[in-house]
């Protein structure tokens, strides 16, 4: 079951587990595999966060956007048009 909170932010939407890419260190070594995407909101923040998470639901990358729709649009352009979002 996907967590309700990631990194202190409330999870609003998430994707099913898949291969969404990898993160590399400065030497080109793989340091993380993106297995989930999520859209989250911190109580004290105006923006919405698009999180890239590993298989243990740990946030390994994030970006902040003005709306849920912007998060979804950025994710579609980065990870493909056929993303399935599940409401939390």
Secondary structure, DSSP 4 states (H G I P E B T S, - for coil): ---SEETTEEEEEEE-S---EEEE-TTS-EEEEE-EEEEEE-TT-SSEEEEEE-TT--EEEEEEESSHHHHHHHHHHHH-TTPPEEE-
